[in-house]
Amino acid sequence: MNRRLFLRGIGGAALAVPFLNSLVRSARAQEVPSPRRLVIFYTNNGCLTNRWFPTIENGSGSVTAASLEAVQADGKPRTLAPLAPFAAKLLFPRGLAMPLNGFNNKVDGVVHFDPHDQGMGSKLTCAPLDPAGEHWALSHSLDHEIAQRFNQGTNKSPLVLSVGNAFTNVKGIVSYSASKTPYAPVTNARTVYSSLTGLFTSGSETEADYRVKRGESIIDLVSADLGAFKARKMSSPDRRKVDDWLSLLRETEQQVVPSACTEEAAAALGVTDAALTEAGYPARGGGFPNSEKVYTLGSEMMIRLIALTMMCDSNRSIVLQWPGYVTFTWDGIAHTHDHHGLSHRNGSAATGGQCVSGVIEQIHEIDRWYAGRYARLVKTLDSIEEGDGTMLDNSAVMWLPELADGNAHNNNNLPIVIAGSAGGYLKQGVSVNVAGGNLAVGNSEASCATGAEGEDNSGNTGSSGGTVPLNKLYTTLINALGAGMPDWEPVDRFGVSDAVSAGFGGSAPSFTTDGAGKVIDGPGISNPGELDAIKA
């Protein structure tokens, strides 16, 4: 039997039982400190920014249900109304921009620009793209940084999921394990479920399990009993058996799987073989459901699996990304153009041109649908008790966009919301203008506002301002998770560069690599540190 699976199956401290004279009573009543996690909900093609942000003047103030539900002055509904029940647990960090935003970035003297390549490749890496080949990002991404630092046991990779099939090029990859090393998402929910069933446990914890969860070594726990035992007279073969046992214990020592990680807990979440099959993930033969099932039953299953993954503490870094080239034809939506084409307002991959009839309302339908899915994820995690609060309270669940406005393709003044305080590290129920000054909501309805077919798509739908480097938010999130760990030393930076310009013009950052994908020269991190204004 595989040693690690055996250890997980019987509980992390069970191998120590022969020497645990003082540690065989039931686990203590007090709770083990809950793990902290980062979950990223990643959507493509931007949004109607002027309908997305809460109705809070200049971006700073309390977030209330009314600020999310309120209609605009023209009577049009706002995007984030589905989040109104969770207003007290939301944080809006306003005024942030993706580093390397703009089209003049150079790597080894060569310029490559595609706004969707940049929005995907640079968003979680804060790194330039390789101008050659597949244009992969030149560093690892935030989700891998989190997994390497905080995942328990031997798995140091994040859980990256995509609803439906994902492109295997730069426009479909947001996660990178290293420079020029894309990390493809898992698209089959059954694959995730299968990886968790081997962790399912039953029974109650012992005192030893409790103490191992707190970070104590099994070997340290049994040192006194072990010493007394080894002091006894015994034969050489028996002494070798004790040494072999100690070697096995040292090799297999790792975090205990939480007792909530059970088949019963999975069933309570609605994660069963039958439910997976109903959602379009067959037990045999692989395959994927049609688009309607992917985006309805399939996405619901992915959300439940995220919760189960967190209950099993098998990953503290999770990404759920949504493909960008999808035509919405479910849940009362009946579009004839894909999301990418609608974001361009003209129904195609071209820029400019003439407006599709009713395109603004069609984009709003998509934005509201994604808001409903994000709200569903938040609600699910908030329904699971953990410690003195809920699983949501111990996590940071961030909705992160590829672009701000999909027509302008801008990456400043990004629409970002974080649910959960990551164990009390982040403020809740507020919107914070971290950029200062007058922060507008953007001009997403500057074109195609009449809804008429053939209207000229020539307005400036972007926004000015909001250029605080996204690196600072990522640094804050890393420290939020680390604050729950013993002997944590805060970090003050993440990424290759924090160079930001307001639009596609401005300065032209230039980078030099060693030829193998490592950036060795160029504008680095000029503004280190956290976003203190969003910390509790």
Legacy VTK file of the C-alpha trace (Angstrom):
# vtk DataFile Version 3.0
C-alpha trace
ASCII
DATASET POLYDATA
POINTS 536 float
0.000 0.000 0.000
1.198 3.517 -0.820
2.611 4.928 2.413
1.164 8.395 2.020
-2.321 7.172 1.177
-2.134 4.758 4.116
-1.168 7.560 6.449
-3.998 9.759 5.253
-6.458 6.927 5.502
-5.769 6.210 9.167
-5.143 9.768 10.352
-1.912 11.735 10.476
-0.870 10.721 13.965
-2.036 7.119 13.971
1.422 5.756 13.275
2.529 7.290 16.557
-0.034 5.332 18.599
2.420 2.697 19.927
4.133 5.424 21.994
1.285 7.839 22.754
0.570 6.818 26.360
-0.552 10.326 27.253
-2.206 11.263 23.952
-4.888 8.670 23.268
-7.841 10.523 24.757
-10.374 12.355 22.561
-9.469 15.576 20.801
-9.842 18.827 22.714
-13.046 20.742 22.498
-11.382 23.920 21.225
-11.014 24.358 17.483
-7.792 24.136 15.526
-7.062 27.481 13.805
-8.831 27.368 10.451
-6.812 27.411 7.237
-6.887 30.514 5.071
-7.312 30.276 1.311
-7.411 32.328 -1.865
-10.082 31.597 -4.483
-9.959 33.531 -7.771
-13.083 33.837 -9.927
-11.720 34.917 -13.321
-13.862 36.260 -16.161
-12.987 37.499 -19.645
-13.827 40.453 -21.879
-14.394 43.097 -19.211
-17.808 44.455 -18.300
-20.005 47.538 -18.342
-17.978 49.291 -15.656
-20.489 52.090 -15.117
-23.103 49.505 -14.090
-20.706 47.241 -12.176
-19.300 49.335 -9.313
-21.421 50.058 -6.200
-23.106 53.458 -6.132
-20.538 55.033 -3.829
-19.257 58.506 -4.627
-15.587 58.528 -5.625
-15.102 54.876 -4.727
-14.844 55.082 -0.934
-17.514 54.331 1.636
-19.718 51.654 3.128
-21.092 48.953 0.868
-24.771 48.348 1.524
-27.391 46.238 -0.182
-28.859 49.465 -1.562
-25.533 50.490 -3.135
-25.533 47.192 -5.053
-29.227 47.009 -5.914
-29.874 50.651 -6.781
-30.804 51.365 -10.381
-29.028 54.077 -12.306
-30.495 57.529 -12.844
-31.794 56.308 -16.222
-33.575 53.401 -14.552
-31.254 50.698 -15.843
-30.486 47.871 -13.409
-27.051 47.448 -11.889
-24.833 44.386 -12.255
-24.034 43.299 -8.702
-27.555 43.083 -7.292
-27.136 39.305 -6.706
-24.430 40.179 -4.162
-26.699 42.391 -2.055
-27.245 39.735 0.674
-23.485 39.610 1.250
-22.787 43.355 1.261
-21.330 43.239 4.787
-18.708 40.684 3.677
-17.530 42.433 0.510
-14.441 44.555 -0.128
-14.009 46.661 -3.272
-10.366 47.769 -3.733
-10.844 50.619 -6.233
-8.224 52.266 -8.432
-6.002 49.287 -9.286
-4.309 48.570 -12.589
-2.516 45.596 -14.099
1.231 46.165 -14.353
2.587 46.477 -17.896
-0.730 47.891 -19.060
-0.071 49.434 -22.478
1.246 48.498 -25.894
4.865 49.737 -25.832
6.382 47.063 -23.600
9.618 45.667 -24.993
11.381 42.399 -24.224
14.900 42.006 -25.619
14.125 44.933 -27.906
11.017 43.373 -29.432
7.443 44.596 -28.949
4.458 42.261 -28.785
0.990 43.607 -28.157
-2.403 41.983 -27.986
-4.704 43.251 -25.222
-6.193 39.805 -24.588
-2.736 38.199 -24.436
-1.670 40.823 -21.901
-4.909 40.574 -19.931
-4.450 36.825 -19.534
-0.675 36.393 -19.351
0.256 39.399 -17.239
-2.792 39.556 -14.944
-1.699 37.014 -12.318
2.037 37.110 -13.051
2.703 40.883 -13.089
5.303 40.030 -15.710
5.903 40.859 -19.386
5.136 38.389 -22.170
7.615 36.614 -24.381
7.410 38.408 -27.768
8.349 35.174 -29.547
6.612 31.841 -29.905
3.346 31.457 -27.996
3.764 34.736 -26.078
3.745 33.041 -22.676
4.274 35.098 -19.497
7.832 35.403 -18.191
7.169 34.453 -14.564
4.968 32.301 -12.341
1.500 33.448 -11.286
-0.008 34.378 -7.931
-1.928 31.111 -7.584
1.331 29.142 -7.753
2.978 31.483 -5.258
0.112 30.857 -2.830
0.159 27.091 -3.380
3.922 26.862 -2.875
3.758 28.811 0.358
0.577 27.522 1.970
-0.563 24.174 0.595
-0.198 21.368 3.103
1.579 18.092 2.412
3.412 17.436 -0.843
0.999 19.067 -3.318
2.424 22.501 -4.100
0.361 23.268 -7.205
-2.919 25.230 -7.251
-6.271 23.827 -8.298
-7.093 25.591 -11.571
-10.521 24.893 -13.059
-12.217 26.007 -16.245
-15.897 25.672 -17.011
-16.036 23.911 -20.361
-13.148 23.358 -22.722
-10.252 25.815 -22.426
-7.921 27.161 -25.091
-4.363 25.927 -24.722
-2.828 29.181 -25.940
-2.061 32.487 -24.255
-5.686 33.634 -24.623
-6.906 30.669 -22.580
-4.222 30.368 -19.891
-4.119 32.546 -16.787
-1.957 30.300 -14.562
1.828 29.811 -14.887
4.009 27.502 -12.810
7.192 29.214 -14.060
8.424 31.506 -16.819
7.059 30.372 -20.203
5.392 27.420 -18.446
1.599 27.592 -18.784
-0.520 25.600 -16.342
-3.609 24.251 -18.079
-6.911 24.193 -16.174
-8.916 21.071 -15.339
-12.179 21.061 -17.288
-13.695 17.757 -16.122
-15.370 17.951 -12.709
-15.100 14.189 -12.257
-11.303 14.462 -12.344
-11.439 16.792 -9.337
-13.875 14.552 -7.484
-11.689 11.489 -8.068
-8.690 13.291 -6.606
-10.622 13.976 -3.385
-12.236 10.604 -2.742
-8.897 9.144 -1.692
-8.787 11.696 1.131
-12.187 10.839 2.598
-11.948 9.864 6.256
-14.271 8.769 9.039
-14.128 8.680 12.822
-13.056 11.246 15.395
-9.695 12.874 15.949
-7.281 11.978 18.704
-5.318 14.452 20.774
-2.316 13.626 18.608
-4.236 14.540 15.444
-5.210 17.835 17.055
-1.640 18.729 17.923
-0.315 17.728 14.511
-2.870 20.089 12.966
-1.380 22.863 15.035
1.944 22.264 13.316
3.657 20.096 15.920
5.778 17.178 14.767
4.580 13.652 15.427
8.158 12.718 16.328
8.293 15.517 18.895
4.986 14.359 20.336
6.284 10.869 21.012
9.890 11.705 21.898
9.490 11.046 25.635
7.660 7.755 25.171
10.048 6.750 22.411
13.062 7.494 24.589
11.686 5.410 27.448
10.906 2.564 25.098
14.354 2.562 23.482
15.981 2.510 26.957
14.551 -0.943 27.501
16.651 -3.988 26.793
15.792 -5.395 23.390
17.395 -7.475 20.675
19.149 -5.945 17.703
16.318 -6.976 15.334
13.743 -5.284 17.619
15.870 -2.137 17.808
16.075 -2.104 14.015
12.268 -2.345 13.872
11.969 0.732 16.072
14.459 2.619 13.886
12.573 1.531 10.758
9.306 2.737 12.300
10.917 6.089 13.103
12.180 6.368 9.537
8.705 5.633 8.168
7.174 8.202 10.481
9.683 10.866 9.445
9.101 10.115 5.756
5.319 10.220 5.877
4.672 12.955 8.415
2.258 15.556 7.028
-0.925 17.484 7.707
-3.913 15.486 8.915
-6.903 15.509 6.570
-9.815 17.343 8.250
-12.546 15.160 9.675
-15.109 17.074 7.554
-13.550 15.543 4.445
-15.956 12.632 4.168
-18.213 11.013 1.628
-21.149 12.208 3.723
-19.926 15.816 3.548
-19.549 15.513 -0.225
-23.084 14.161 -0.539
-24.414 16.998 1.620
-22.847 19.424 -0.854
-24.485 17.566 -3.717
-21.258 16.011 -5.002
-21.992 12.382 -5.876
-21.407 10.065 -8.801
-25.018 10.471 -9.848
-24.867 14.283 -9.659
-21.667 14.334 -11.701
-23.285 12.203 -14.384
-26.377 14.419 -14.400
-24.141 17.469 -14.832
-22.694 15.838 -17.939
-19.521 14.251 -16.565
-19.886 10.521 -17.277
-18.227 7.863 -15.158
-16.483 6.419 -18.192
-15.408 7.640 -21.579
-14.560 11.207 -20.624
-16.243 13.793 -22.783
-17.882 17.069 -21.901
-21.479 18.261 -21.766
-22.954 20.724 -24.207
-22.591 24.435 -23.539
-25.877 24.744 -21.665
-24.959 21.964 -19.247
-21.412 23.291 -18.847
-22.637 26.707 -17.835
-25.560 25.599 -15.667
-25.227 22.187 -14.001
-21.515 21.931 -14.805
-20.570 25.264 -13.264
-22.686 24.488 -10.191
-20.735 21.261 -9.771
-17.412 23.118 -10.052
-18.534 25.501 -7.285
-19.472 22.583 -5.028
-16.119 20.917 -5.720
-14.314 24.094 -4.711
-16.104 23.924 -1.366
-15.271 20.230 -0.961
-11.625 20.865 -1.847
-11.495 23.477 0.902
-13.215 21.169 3.401
-10.564 18.529 2.669
-7.834 21.201 2.854
-6.297 19.632 -0.234
-5.603 23.036 -1.788
-5.468 26.599 -0.463
-5.031 28.194 -3.885
-7.952 27.778 -6.292
-8.800 29.416 -9.626
-12.132 29.134 -11.434
-11.804 30.650 -14.897
-14.496 31.116 -17.514
-13.785 30.924 -21.278
-14.145 34.158 -23.197
-15.455 33.028 -26.569
-18.868 31.654 -25.631
-22.344 32.396 -26.981
-24.873 32.613 -24.127
-28.036 30.628 -24.883
-29.323 29.515 -21.447
-31.085 30.811 -18.329
-33.313 33.033 -20.419
-30.445 34.454 -22.494
-30.647 33.943 -26.270
-27.656 35.599 -27.929
-26.464 35.054 -31.494
-22.965 36.542 -31.016
-20.276 35.296 -28.661
-19.203 37.247 -25.577
-15.945 38.416 -27.146
-17.695 39.833 -30.202
-20.329 41.537 -28.058
-17.628 43.104 -25.887
-16.305 44.735 -29.060
-19.862 46.014 -29.600
-19.767 44.906 -33.257
-20.223 41.147 -32.846
-16.766 40.233 -34.160
-13.075 40.173 -33.268
-12.557 43.438 -35.146
-12.471 46.816 -33.409
-14.650 49.800 -34.216
-17.307 49.264 -36.875
-21.035 49.309 -36.327
-22.982 48.334 -33.235
-24.977 45.138 -32.857
-28.608 45.884 -32.063
-29.153 45.975 -28.297
-25.543 45.103 -27.583
-25.314 47.038 -24.299
-28.205 45.125 -22.791
-26.747 41.848 -24.046
-23.424 42.578 -22.335
-25.340 43.484 -19.186
-27.137 40.127 -19.303
-23.755 38.367 -19.353
-22.369 40.543 -16.554
-25.413 39.825 -14.376
-25.167 36.093 -15.101
-21.555 36.022 -13.921
-22.521 38.060 -10.866
-25.062 35.356 -10.080
-22.424 32.619 -10.372
-20.014 34.533 -8.154
-22.813 35.092 -5.631
-23.515 31.360 -5.718
-19.867 30.605 -4.897
-19.902 33.141 -2.062
-23.178 31.783 -0.674
-21.926 28.192 -0.747
-18.738 28.998 1.167
-20.635 31.207 3.614
-23.023 28.350 4.401
-20.272 26.070 5.761
-19.421 26.639 9.427
-15.745 26.681 10.274
-14.208 27.755 13.569
-15.984 30.804 14.938
-17.339 31.768 11.528
-17.758 30.313 8.070
-15.435 29.013 5.392
-15.949 32.321 3.565
-14.753 34.274 6.609
-11.449 32.381 6.534
-10.948 32.943 2.806
-10.457 35.679 0.236
-12.723 34.988 -2.754
-11.745 37.470 -5.466
-13.608 38.220 -8.686
-10.815 39.300 -11.018
-11.418 40.435 -14.620
-9.253 40.057 -17.715
-10.080 43.649 -18.741
-11.964 46.613 -17.307
-14.087 47.598 -20.327
-14.041 45.055 -23.153
-14.369 47.615 -25.936
-11.600 49.910 -24.683
-9.483 46.878 -23.669
-8.152 48.916 -20.749
-6.605 47.432 -17.616
-6.737 50.447 -15.309
-9.510 51.123 -12.789
-10.197 47.387 -12.679
-13.553 46.121 -11.354
-12.482 43.839 -8.481
-14.444 42.553 -5.498
-13.250 40.309 -2.651
-15.653 38.354 -0.455
-14.397 37.153 2.907
-11.790 38.697 5.179
-9.128 35.926 5.038
-9.397 35.290 8.751
-9.949 38.931 9.715
-7.036 40.410 7.746
-9.121 42.386 5.237
-11.777 45.040 5.723
-15.364 44.090 5.012
-18.444 45.960 3.877
-16.482 48.809 2.292
-15.242 50.188 -0.986
-11.788 51.776 -0.737
-10.341 54.191 -3.286
-6.674 53.227 -2.980
-5.715 55.613 -5.806
-7.036 58.806 -4.229
-8.384 61.725 -6.217
-11.463 61.670 -8.399
-12.146 58.076 -9.466
-14.780 57.639 -12.162
-16.651 54.446 -13.043
-15.820 54.467 -16.754
-17.675 55.190 -19.976
-18.895 51.761 -21.047
-22.099 53.130 -22.591
-20.411 55.894 -24.574
-20.958 53.805 -27.724
-24.013 51.902 -28.946
-26.200 53.479 -26.259
-29.318 53.819 -28.453
-29.475 50.073 -29.069
-29.980 50.620 -32.772
-28.445 48.283 -35.347
-25.652 49.982 -37.294
-24.940 52.773 -34.801
-21.320 53.878 -35.058
-19.086 52.306 -32.411
-16.723 55.245 -32.004
-17.069 56.483 -28.417
-14.327 56.231 -25.811
-15.602 53.510 -23.486
-12.530 53.444 -21.246
-11.771 55.330 -18.052
-8.971 57.503 -16.733
-7.104 57.192 -13.446
-6.951 54.145 -11.223
-3.316 53.177 -11.797
-2.141 51.768 -8.449
-0.166 48.590 -9.302
-2.064 45.361 -8.813
1.129 43.920 -7.261
0.258 45.663 -3.998
-3.062 43.850 -3.768
-1.354 40.524 -4.402
1.258 41.252 -1.736
-1.572 41.999 0.702
-3.317 38.733 -0.140
-0.129 36.708 0.353
0.337 38.255 3.783
-3.339 37.734 4.607
-2.892 33.987 4.225
0.501 34.007 5.892
-0.761 35.836 8.974
-2.508 32.633 9.991
0.733 30.654 10.012
3.209 30.428 12.907
6.420 32.452 12.507
5.169 34.147 9.327
7.477 36.838 7.950
5.519 39.305 5.783
6.542 39.852 2.177
6.641 43.260 0.519
6.490 42.437 -3.189
5.229 40.090 -5.856
5.871 39.877 -9.592
8.523 41.016 -12.014
7.467 44.636 -12.428
4.879 47.134 -11.224
5.223 49.513 -14.189
1.779 50.897 -15.030
0.504 53.507 -17.470
-3.006 54.895 -17.589
-3.773 53.729 -21.120
-2.138 52.148 -24.116
0.356 54.978 -24.497
2.681 56.442 -21.924
6.126 55.152 -21.092
7.638 52.100 -22.742
9.017 49.635 -20.178
11.913 47.645 -21.596
13.095 44.279 -20.267
16.070 42.041 -20.920
16.060 38.279 -20.434
18.820 35.700 -20.117
17.527 33.954 -23.229
15.935 31.169 -21.197
12.913 33.114 -19.984
14.270 34.821 -16.869
13.983 38.612 -16.773
17.343 39.986 -15.652
16.911 43.707 -16.296
14.122 46.241 -16.528
11.786 48.245 -14.296
11.239 46.102 -11.197
9.120 46.793 -8.129
9.318 50.523 -7.490
6.448 50.696 -4.998
6.747 47.733 -2.602
4.435 46.984 0.301
0.808 46.218 0.972
-2.408 48.139 0.457
-2.695 49.260 4.061
-5.998 50.997 3.350
-7.806 47.680 2.819
-6.418 45.934 5.903
-8.687 45.510 8.904
LINES 1 537
536 0 1 2 3 4 5 6 7 8 9 10 11 12 13 14 15 16 17 18 19 20 21 22 23 24 25 26 27 28 29 30 31 32 33 34 35 36 37 38 39 40 41 42 43 44 45 46 47 48 49 50 51 52 53 54 55 56 57 58 59 60 61 62 63 64 65 66 67 68 69 70 71 72 73 74 75 76 77 78 79 80 81 82 83 84 85 86 87 88 89 90 91 92 93 94 95 96 97 98 99 100 101 102 103 104 105 106 107 108 109 110 111 112 113 114 115 116 117 118 119 120 121 122 123 124 125 126 127 128 129 130 131 132 133 134 135 136 137 138 139 140 141 142 143 144 145 146 147 148 149 150 151 152 153 154 155 156 157 158 159 160 161 162 163 164 165 166 167 168 169 170 171 172 173 174 175 176 177 178 179 180 181 182 183 184 185 186 187 188 189 190 191 192 193 194 195 196 197 198 199 200 201 202 203 204 205 206 207 208 209 210 211 212 213 214 215 216 217 218 219 220 221 222 223 224 225 226 227 228 229 230 231 232 233 234 235 236 237 238 239 240 241 242 243 244 245 246 247 248 249 250 251 252 253 254 255 256 257 258 259 260 261 262 263 264 265 266 267 268 269 270 271 272 273 274 275 276 277 278 279 280 281 282 283 284 285 286 287 288 289 290 291 292 293 294 295 296 297 298 299 300 301 302 303 304 305 306 307 308 309 310 311 312 313 314 315 316 317 318 319 320 321 322 323 324 325 326 327 328 329 330 331 332 333 334 335 336 337 338 339 340 341 342 343 344 345 346 347 348 349 350 351 352 353 354 355 356 357 358 359 360 361 362 363 364 365 366 367 368 369 370 371 372 373 374 375 376 377 378 379 380 381 382 383 384 385 386 387 388 389 390 391 392 393 394 395 396 397 398 399 400 401 402 403 404 405 406 407 408 409 410 411 412 413 414 415 416 417 418 419 420 421 422 423 424 425 426 427 428 429 430 431 432 433 434 435 436 437 438 439 440 441 442 443 444 445 446 447 448 449 450 451 452 453 454 455 456 457 458 459 460 461 462 463 464 465 466 467 468 469 470 471 472 473 474 475 476 477 478 479 480 481 482 483 484 485 486 487 488 489 490 491 492 493 494 495 496 497 498 499 500 501 502 503 504 505 506 507 508 509 510 511 512 513 514 515 516 517 518 519 520 521 522 523 524 525 526 527 528 529 530 531 532 533 534 535
